[in-house]
Amino acid sequence: MMDFQKIELYKERLFSDKFSATFDFVKENWRTVLRFMVYLILPVCIVQALGMDTIFNEAFLAGLNSASGDNFSDSMIIRLVASYGVYIVCLIVGTVLITALVYGLMKVYDERKNRLAGLTMAEFKPTLLHFIKRTIVLGLAMIPIALLIAAVIVGIAALLMLIDPMVMSLMLLPIYFGAIALLLPLSLASPMYLMDDNLSAYGAIAKALRYGFSTWGGLFGILFVVGIIVQVVMTIAMMPYMVVVIIKGVMTTSDVSTSGFVTIGLQALSYVLGIVQAFGMYLSYAVMYVAIGYHYGHVMERYEGVSVERGVNDFESLTDNNKDDSHLFDALNKIDNFDKL
């Protein structure tokens, strides 16, 4: 691992340099990232796949009942709501964990002498727990902002609908892209808040908006290109699962009789592939967060000169404050005063 040149976090970079830094980090540290993801994310994926698989099963059964004219049973509605609840909770937990994990590893990589080589969970645990707490705090701080943005969008849409439904339909696309333009800079809030303990949650959000809009084109560019790549990865991870789910649905809604062995086998296969799909999704998130992290480093170096400030602090730490060496100067003073004895 030490054959790789260290990738500095706080450094101004062109688009191509940010792209290279992202995948150089992944290339150098993929074993460590994957190992910690297995520890933290895989258990979430196991439960999440169960909820997702149940959702699809109940959806197919609901479609079958609807086609036959039967009403939804209370037990089916309860199972469907419970499955959605399990899936949403797992998605929230998984997102918190992958965010804290990626930015925690990037911080350790930047500050640790051996980077991520030989990093153990015991050594990483304090940073991880600290970042998990701050990720949760930031998420809670984001809720009022998300509700406000949603209320503004709904209000604009309702007003346009009252004016003219045709105007509303024409304005849907601008509203959609306007929301994306606003939300994109907010992606910097996580590294802003997690990497700087001196910032409050809303202070990090404000700084993310300020610097995010200042570098909006660069942020959009790196996320667009990296997003295409990770979307391909997510699609590859999802395709086998969707194929099996469709086969299960066709068998469920058809009159063709199947043996219990085939049914159980398909159920087990869809569950395993659901775990693979969920893990692939979080793996894609990890790559995206690394890209955002290096854009954050570019922004902080460009506007605040973090590396220069750190260099000054490191230089000041080199000054000799060791009082144990004072006896050497006392000896010199005695020599200077020897002729006065």
C-alpha positions in Angstrom: 0.0 0.0 0.0 2.9 2.3 0.8 3.9 2.2 -2.9 1.1 4.6 -3.6 1.8 8.3 -3.3 -0.2 9.9 -0.5 -3.3 11.7 -1.8 -3.5 15.0 0.1 -7.0 16.0 1.1 -6.6 19.8 1.2 -5.3 20.6 -2.3 -6.7 22.7 -5.1 -7.5 20.4 -8.0 -8.8 20.6 -11.5 -11.8 18.4 -12.5 -9.5 15.6 -13.8 -7.4 15.8 -10.7 -10.4 15.3 -8.4 -11.5 12.4 -10.5 -8.1 10.8 -10.3 -7.8 11.4 -6.6 -11.2 9.7 -6.0 -10.3 6.5 -7.8 -6.7 6.6 -6.6 -8.0 6.6 -3.0 -10.4 3.7 -3.9 -7.5 1.8 -5.6 -5.2 2.2 -2.7 -7.6 1.6 0.1 -10.4 -0.7 -1.3 -9.4 -3.6 0.9 -9.7 -1.5 4.1 -12.9 0.2 3.0 -14.4 -3.2 2.0 -13.4 -4.8 5.3 -15.0 -2.1 7.4 -18.1 -2.1 5.2 -18.4 -5.9 5.8 -18.3 -5.2 9.6 -20.7 -2.3 9.6 -22.8 -2.3 6.4 -23.4 -6.0 5.7 -25.5 -6.6 8.8 -27.7 -3.6 7.7 -28.0 -5.1 4.2 -29.1 -8.5 5.6 -32.1 -6.9 7.3 -32.7 -4.4 4.5 -32.9 -7.1 1.9 -35.5 -8.9 4.0 -37.7 -5.9 4.1 -37.2 -5.2 0.4 -38.0 -8.8 -0.5 -41.1 -8.7 1.6 -42.2 -5.5 -0.1 -42.0 -7.1 -3.6 -43.7 -10.3 -2.5 -46.6 -8.3 -1.0 -46.8 -6.1 -4.0 -47.2 -9.0 -6.3 -49.8 -10.6 -4.1 -51.7 -7.3 -3.9 -51.6 -7.1 -7.7 -52.9 -10.6 -7.9 -55.7 -9.9 -5.5 -56.6 -6.7 -7.4 -56.8 -8.5 -10.7 -59.1 -11.1 -9.2 -61.3 -8.4 -7.6 -60.4 -9.2 -4.0 -59.8 -6.4 -1.5 -56.6 -6.0 0.5 -56.6 -7.9 3.7 -55.7 -6.2 7.0 -52.8 -8.6 7.4 -51.4 -7.8 4.0 -51.6 -4.1 4.7 -49.8 -4.6 8.0 -47.1 -6.7 6.4 -46.6 -4.1 3.7 -46.4 -1.2 6.1 -44.0 -3.1 8.4 -41.8 -4.1 5.4 -41.6 -0.4 4.3 -40.8 0.6 7.8 -38.0 -1.9 8.1 -36.6 -0.9 4.7 -36.7 2.9 5.5 -35.1 2.4 8.9 -32.3 0.3 7.4 -31.8 2.8 4.7 -31.4 5.6 7.3 -29.0 3.6 9.4 -27.0 2.4 6.4 -26.7 6.0 5.1 -25.5 7.3 8.5 -23.0 4.5 8.8 -21.5 4.7 5.3 -21.3 8.5 5.6 -19.4 8.3 9.0 -17.3 5.4 7.7 -16.1 7.1 4.5 -15.3 10.5 5.9 -13.8 8.9 9.0 -11.4 6.9 6.9 -10.6 9.9 4.8 -9.7 11.9 7.9 -7.6 9.1 9.4 -5.9 8.6 6.0 -5.0 12.3 5.9 -3.7 12.5 9.5 -2.2 9.0 10.2 1.5 8.4 9.4 0.8 5.0 7.9 -2.4 6.2 6.3 -4.9 3.2 6.4 -2.3 0.5 6.5 -2.9 -1.9 9.4 -5.8 0.2 10.7 -7.9 -1.9 13.2 -11.5 -1.4 14.3 -10.3 -0.7 17.9 -8.1 2.2 16.6 -10.7 3.5 14.3 -13.6 3.2 16.7 -13.3 6.6 18.5 -13.3 8.4 15.2 -16.2 6.3 13.8 -18.4 6.9 16.9 -17.6 10.6 16.9 -18.6 10.8 13.2 -21.7 8.8 13.6 -22.9 11.2 16.3 -22.2 14.2 14.2 -23.8 12.6 11.2 -27.0 12.1 13.2 -26.9 15.7 14.5 -26.5 17.0 10.9 -29.3 14.8 9.7 -31.6 16.2 12.3 -30.6 19.7 11.5 -31.3 19.0 7.8 -35.0 18.0 8.5 -36.4 21.5 8.9 -34.5 22.7 5.8 -35.8 19.7 3.7 -39.3 20.4 4.9 -38.9 24.1 4.0 -37.7 23.3 0.6 -40.5 20.8 0.0 -43.1 23.4 1.3 -41.7 26.0 -1.1 -41.8 23.6 -4.1 -45.3 22.5 -3.3 -46.4 26.1 -2.7 -45.0 27.2 -6.1 -46.6 24.2 -7.8 -50.0 24.9 -6.2 -49.8 28.6 -7.2 -49.0 27.7 -10.8 -51.8 25.2 -10.8 -54.3 27.9 -9.7 -53.0 30.2 -12.4 -53.1 27.8 -15.2 -52.6 23.9 -15.3 -50.8 24.3 -18.6 -48.2 26.7 -17.0 -47.8 24.2 -14.2 -47.0 21.4 -16.6 -44.5 23.6 -18.4 -42.8 24.6 -15.2 -42.3 21.1 -13.8 -38.9 20.6 -15.4 -37.5 24.1 -14.3 -38.8 23.4 -10.7 -37.1 20.0 -10.7 -33.8 21.3 -11.9 -34.1 24.3 -9.5 -34.4 21.9 -6.6 -31.4 19.9 -7.8 -29.4 23.2 -8.2 -30.2 24.0 -4.5 -29.7 20.6 -3.1 -26.3 19.9 -4.8 -24.3 22.4 -2.6 -25.8 20.8 0.5 -23.9 17.6 -0.3 -20.8 19.5 1.0 -22.4 19.8 4.5 -21.4 16.4 5.6 -17.6 16.8 5.1 -17.8 20.4 6.3 -19.4 19.3 9.6 -17.5 16.0 10.1 -14.0 17.3 9.4 -14.3 20.4 11.5 -15.3 20.0 15.2 -15.4 23.8 15.6 -18.4 24.2 13.2 -22.0 23.9 14.3 -24.4 21.9 12.1 -26.1 25.0 10.7 -22.7 26.7 10.4 -21.6 23.8 8.2 -24.8 24.0 6.2 -24.3 27.7 5.6 -20.7 27.2 4.6 -21.6 24.3 2.3 -24.2 26.5 0.5 -21.7 29.4 0.2 -18.8 27.4 -1.1 -21.1 25.0 -3.0 -22.7 27.7 -5.1 -19.2 29.3 -5.6 -18.0 26.0 -7.1 -21.3 24.7 -8.4 -20.0 23.8 -11.9 -17.1 21.8 -10.5 -19.2 20.0 -8.0 -21.9 19.1 -10.6 -19.2 17.9 -13.0 -17.5 15.5 -10.6 -20.7 14.1 -9.3 -22.2 13.8 -12.7 -19.3 11.8 -14.1 -18.7 9.7 -11.0 -22.5 9.3 -10.7 -22.6 7.7 -14.1 -19.9 5.2 -13.2 -21.5 4.3 -9.8 -24.9 4.0 -11.5 -23.5 1.4 -13.8 -22.2 -0.5 -10.7 -25.6 -0.2 -9.0 -27.4 -1.5 -12.1 -25.1 -4.5 -12.4 -25.7 -5.3 -8.7 -29.4 -4.9 -9.1 -30.1 -6.7 -12.4 -29.8 -10.3 -11.1 -32.1 -9.5 -8.2 -34.7 -7.9 -10.4 -34.6 -10.8 -12.8 -35.3 -13.3 -10.0 -38.0 -11.0 -8.5 -39.8 -10.9 -11.9 -39.6 -14.7 -12.3 -41.0 -15.0 -8.8 -43.8 -12.6 -9.7 -44.7 -14.4 -12.9 -44.8 -17.7 -11.1 -46.9 -16.2 -8.4 -49.5 -14.7 -10.7 -49.6 -17.6 -13.2 -51.5 -20.8 -13.1 -48.4 -22.9 -13.6 -47.8 -25.1 -10.6 -44.3 -25.3 -9.1 -42.7 -27.6 -6.6 -42.0 -26.4 -3.1 -38.3 -26.9 -3.7 -38.3 -24.5 -6.6 -40.3 -21.9 -4.7 -38.0 -22.1 -1.7 -34.9 -22.0 -3.9 -36.2 -18.8 -5.7 -37.0 -17.2 -2.4 -33.6 -17.9 -1.0 -31.9 -16.8 -4.2 -33.8 -13.5 -4.3 -32.9 -12.8 -0.7 -29.2 -13.4 -1.2 -29.2 -11.3 -4.4 -31.1 -8.6 -2.4 -28.2 -8.5 0.0 -25.8 -8.1 -2.9 -27.9 -5.3 -4.4 -28.1 -3.4 -1.1 -24.3 -3.8 -0.5 -23.6 -2.6 -4.0 -25.8 0.4 -3.4 -23.8 1.4 -0.3 -20.6 0.7 -2.1 -21.6 3.2 -4.8 -22.5 5.7 -2.1 -19.0 5.3 -0.7 -17.4 6.2 -4.0 -19.7 9.2 -4.4 -18.8 10.4 -0.9 -15.0 10.1 -1.6 -15.5 12.3 -4.7 -17.4 14.9 -2.6 -14.7 14.7 0.0 -12.0 15.6 -2.4 -14.1 18.5 -3.8 -14.5 19.6 -0.2 -10.7 19.5 0.2 -10.4 21.6 -3.0 -12.9 24.1 -1.8 -11.3 24.5 1.7 -7.8 24.9 0.2 -9.0 27.4 -2.4 -11.0 29.7 0.0 -9.3 29.1 3.4 -5.8 27.8 2.6 -6.1 24.9 5.1 -2.8 23.3 4.1 -0.9 26.6 4.6 -2.5 27.1 8.0 -1.6 23.5 9.0 1.9 24.0 7.8 2.3 27.1 10.0 0.9 25.1 13.0 3.3 22.3 12.3 6.2 24.7 12.1 5.3 26.3 15.4 5.2 22.8 17.0 8.8 22.3 16.0 10.0 25.1 18.4 11.9 23.7 21.3 9.8 24.0 24.5 11.8 21.3 26.3 12.8 22.6 29.7 15.0 19.6 30.3 17.7 21.1 28.1 18.1 24.2 30.2 21.0 22.8 32.1 23.1 22.9 28.9 22.7 26.7 28.9 23.6 26.8 32.6 26.8 25.1 31.8 27.7 27.6 29.1 27.0 30.4 31.6 29.4 28.9 34.1 32.1 28.8 31.4 31.5 32.4 30.5 31.8 33.3 34.2 34.9 31.2 34.9 37.3 34.2 34.8 35.2 35.8 37.5 35.8 33.0 40.0 
